[in-house]
Structures are given as structure tokens and as C-alpha cells.
């Protein structure tokens, strides 16, 4: 007799909650993907434009409020 470490009949309260939430709101996953794209997905960097911007940056003095007399 082999004992399995995984009980296939068990479903946690969290899993049940998420499944019920998805059934009540079928477009939930699409809304999550849209929100993620809005906040996290970024366009690829243009390395040449970034290099030119860094080269054209004017160096700031150490303490900006001190005048050079």
C-alpha cells in the first residue's frame, strides 16, 4: 500500500475563494493583465539615445546653494 504525500481531494479556503472570485468576475484576469501592462511593462530602451542623454548632462556642483565667489 503506497501512501501519497499529496491529498488530491483537499482544496484550501484561499483556492476556493479565488475560484469563486473568478467565476463571479470572468474578466478579472484580463483586467489584471491590463493593470500590469500599465504599471510594469516598459518599452525597450534606446541605448544610443540614453548614451547621448548621459553625455549631454551638465554636471551639478556638490552643494547647489553655495555661490562660487
N, CA, C and O of each residue as an XYZ file, in Angstrom:
276
protein
N       0.836     -1.183      0.000
C       0.000      0.000      0.000
C       0.879      1.244      0.000
O       1.675      1.437      0.919
N       0.748      2.078     -1.002
C       1.552      3.289     -1.127
C       0.756      4.486     -0.620
O      -0.408      4.680     -0.970
N       1.407      5.265      0.198
C       0.777      6.486      0.703
C       1.266      7.670     -0.104
O       2.471      7.845     -0.289
N       0.361      8.467     -0.576
C       0.709      9.663     -1.337
C       0.840     10.840     -0.395
O       0.048     10.990      0.536
N       1.822     11.664     -0.630
C       2.011     12.858      0.194
C       1.009     13.949     -0.187
O       0.777     14.885      0.578
N       0.435     13.823     -1.346
C      -0.497     14.832     -1.829
C      -1.929     14.321     -1.745
O      -2.266     13.278     -2.305
N      -2.740     15.053     -1.055
C      -4.156     14.706     -0.974
C      -4.863     15.425     -2.118
O      -5.013     16.647     -2.085
N      -5.290     14.689     -3.108
C      -5.894     15.305     -4.286
C      -7.302     15.821     -4.017
O      -7.840     16.584     -4.820
N      -7.907     15.419     -2.905
C      -9.260     15.865     -2.570
C      -9.268     17.211     -1.846
O     -10.301     17.878     -1.788
N      -8.129     17.607     -1.299
C      -8.065     18.816     -0.470
C      -8.028     20.066     -1.338
O      -7.316     20.119     -2.340
N      -8.793     21.056     -0.947
C      -8.773     22.362     -1.614
C      -8.815     23.420     -0.510
O      -9.751     23.454      0.290
N      -7.813     24.268     -0.472
C      -7.723     25.251      0.605
C      -8.804     26.325      0.465
O      -9.416     26.481     -0.592
N      -9.019     27.048      1.544
C     -10.016     28.123      1.539
C      -9.620     29.214      0.554
O     -10.473     29.798     -0.115
N      -8.330     29.482      0.470
C      -7.852     30.516     -0.451
C      -8.119     30.108     -1.894
O      -8.571     30.923     -2.698
N      -7.844     28.858     -2.221
C      -8.092     28.367     -3.579
C      -9.581     28.443     -3.916
O      -9.961     28.856     -5.011
N     -10.411     28.039     -2.964
C     -11.857     28.135     -3.193
C     -12.280     29.583     -3.390
O     -13.093     29.878     -4.266
N     -11.735     30.489     -2.582
C     -12.082     31.906     -2.703
C     -11.702     32.446     -4.080
O     -12.495     33.134     -4.722
N     -10.498     32.137     -4.526
C     -10.039     32.635     -5.829
C     -10.883     32.051     -6.952
O     -11.245     32.765     -7.888
N     -11.200     30.775     -6.872
C     -12.038     30.160     -7.906
C     -13.430     30.792     -7.948
O     -13.968     31.043     -9.026
N     -14.007     31.048     -6.780
C     -15.325     31.700     -6.730
C     -15.249     33.126     -7.281
O     -16.152     33.575     -7.987
N     -14.172     33.827     -6.955
C     -13.990     35.194     -7.447
C     -13.891     35.217     -8.971
O     -14.475     36.083     -9.623
N     -13.154     34.266     -9.532
C     -13.028     34.172    -10.990
C     -14.361     33.813    -11.645
O     -14.647     34.276    -12.749
N     -15.181     32.991    -10.979
C     -16.487     32.637    -11.531
C     -17.431     33.837    -11.505
O     -18.216     34.032    -12.433
N     -17.357     34.631    -10.458
C     -18.220     35.806    -10.359
C     -17.793     36.914    -11.316
O     -18.630     37.669    -11.811
N     -16.503     37.008    -11.574
C     -15.975     38.072    -12.418
C     -15.048     37.453    -13.465
O     -13.837     37.411    -13.252
N     -15.586     36.970    -14.592
C     -14.773     36.266    -15.588
C     -13.695     37.130    -16.251
O     -12.687     36.595    -16.712
N     -13.881     38.424    -16.306
C     -12.888     39.285    -16.947
C     -11.811     39.757    -15.975
O     -11.032     40.646    -16.318
N     -11.747     39.196    -14.791
C     -10.788     39.602    -13.763
C      -9.341     39.434    -14.226
O      -8.530     40.342    -14.042
N      -9.011     38.309    -14.814
C      -7.634     38.065    -15.249
C      -7.211     39.043    -16.333
O      -6.071     39.505    -16.341
N      -8.114     39.361    -17.244
C      -7.789     40.332    -18.298
C      -7.563     41.722    -17.699
O      -6.671     42.448    -18.137
N      -8.359     42.090    -16.708
C      -8.156     43.374    -16.027
C      -6.816     43.404    -15.297
O      -6.145     44.436    -15.272
N      -6.429     42.287    -14.709
C      -5.134     42.216    -14.039
C      -3.997     42.377    -15.046
O      -3.031     43.089    -14.775
N      -4.101     41.729    -16.197
C      -3.065     41.869    -17.224
C      -2.974     43.305    -17.726
O      -1.877     43.815    -17.957
N      -4.125     43.961    -17.897
C      -4.142     45.355    -18.349
C      -3.480     46.256    -17.317
O      -2.685     47.124    -17.675
N      -3.794     46.062    -16.049
C      -3.185     46.859    -14.990
C      -1.696     46.633    -14.891
O      -0.935     47.575    -14.673
N      -1.271     45.393    -15.049
C       0.161     45.094    -15.008
C       0.877     45.767    -16.174
O       1.953     46.337    -15.993
N       0.302     45.708    -17.345
C       0.911     46.338    -18.509
C       1.021     47.844    -18.314
O       2.004     48.459    -18.727
N       0.025     48.426    -17.694
C       0.031     49.867    -17.461
C       1.139     50.281    -16.511
O       1.792     51.303    -16.723
N       1.354     49.496    -15.464
C       2.300     49.888    -14.423
C       3.706     49.324    -14.600
O       4.672     49.972    -14.198
N       3.850     48.142    -15.186
C       5.141     47.466    -15.153
C       5.789     47.242    -16.503
O       7.014     47.318    -16.607
N       5.023     46.971    -17.529
C       5.623     46.671    -18.827
C       6.120     47.964    -19.462
O       5.355     48.910    -19.649
N       7.389     47.994    -19.787
C       8.018     49.193    -20.346
C       8.497     48.907    -21.769
O       8.751     47.763    -22.145
N       8.611     49.983    -22.543
C       9.136     49.859    -23.901
C      10.642     49.585    -23.828
O      11.290     49.986    -22.861
N      11.195     48.922    -24.816
C      12.643     48.669    -24.823
C      13.428     49.978    -24.826
O      12.987     50.976    -25.396
N      14.596     49.964    -24.185
C      15.432     51.152    -24.112
C      16.161     51.374    -25.433
O      16.623     50.428    -26.070
N      16.254     52.632    -25.828
C      17.082     53.002    -26.963
C      18.449     53.358    -26.397
O      18.627     54.438    -25.832
N      19.408     52.460    -26.545
C      20.706     52.638    -25.901
C      21.459     53.848    -26.446
O      22.164     54.524    -25.698
N      21.316     54.125    -27.735
C      22.009     55.275    -28.322
C      21.449     56.583    -27.754
O      22.215     57.482    -27.407
N      20.141     56.697    -27.659
C      19.540     57.910    -27.102
C      19.903     58.068    -25.631
O      20.133     59.185    -25.165
N      19.955     56.980    -24.910
C      20.337     57.052    -23.496
C      21.783     57.502    -23.337
O      22.086     58.318    -22.466
N      22.678     56.979    -24.170
C      24.085     57.371    -24.117
C      24.242     58.858    -24.415
O      24.987     59.558    -23.728
N      23.532     59.347    -25.453
C      23.612     60.768    -25.795
C      23.068     61.651    -24.677
O      23.616     62.723    -24.420
N      22.007     61.222    -24.015
C      21.440     61.997    -22.917
C      22.410     62.069    -21.737
O      22.545     63.117    -21.107
N      23.085     60.955    -21.439
C      24.056     60.955    -20.343
C      25.263     61.822    -20.670
O      25.802     62.492    -19.789
N      25.692     61.815    -21.935
C      26.845     62.626    -22.326
C      26.517     64.116    -22.320
O      27.403     64.935    -22.078
N      25.274     64.479    -22.579
C      24.909     65.901    -22.650
C      24.496     66.468    -21.299
O      24.204     67.660    -21.198
N      24.467     65.649    -20.271
C      24.080     66.111    -18.937
C      25.143     67.060    -18.373
O      26.340     66.782    -18.447
N      24.687     68.178    -17.810
C      25.586     69.161    -17.217
C      25.847     68.744    -15.776
O      24.914     68.467    -15.023
N      27.134     68.702    -15.393
C      27.493     68.283    -14.055
C      27.084     69.349    -13.048
O      27.339     70.538    -13.244
N      26.455     68.913    -11.983
C      25.978     69.815    -10.943
C      27.054     69.924     -9.863
O      27.733     68.949     -9.542
N      27.195     71.129     -9.310
C      28.173     71.297     -8.236
C      27.694     70.553     -6.983
O      26.508     70.258     -6.839
N      28.632     70.258     -6.088
C      28.346     69.425     -4.935
C      27.262     70.021     -4.038
O      26.346     69.310     -3.624
N      27.354     71.287     -3.742
C      26.347     71.937     -2.888
C      25.743     73.053     -3.718
O      26.384     74.081     -3.937
N      24.516     72.862     -4.182
C      23.923     73.755     -5.174
C      23.603     75.149     -4.637
O      23.470     76.089     -5.420
N      23.477     75.299     -3.320
C      23.097     76.601     -2.765
C      24.309     77.476     -2.438
O      24.144     78.634     -2.054
N      25.488     76.953     -2.580
C      26.693     77.742     -2.297
C      27.116     78.446     -3.572
O      27.259     77.830     -4.628
N      27.316     79.771     -3.447
C      27.753     80.525     -4.621
C      29.267     80.446     -4.744
O      29.980     80.303     -3.751
N      29.737     80.541     -5.967
C      31.177     80.483     -6.232
C      31.723     81.906     -6.239
O      31.545     82.645     -7.207
N      32.376     82.275     -5.170
C      32.945     83.639     -5.080
C      34.411     83.655     -5.327
O      35.032     84.717     -5.287
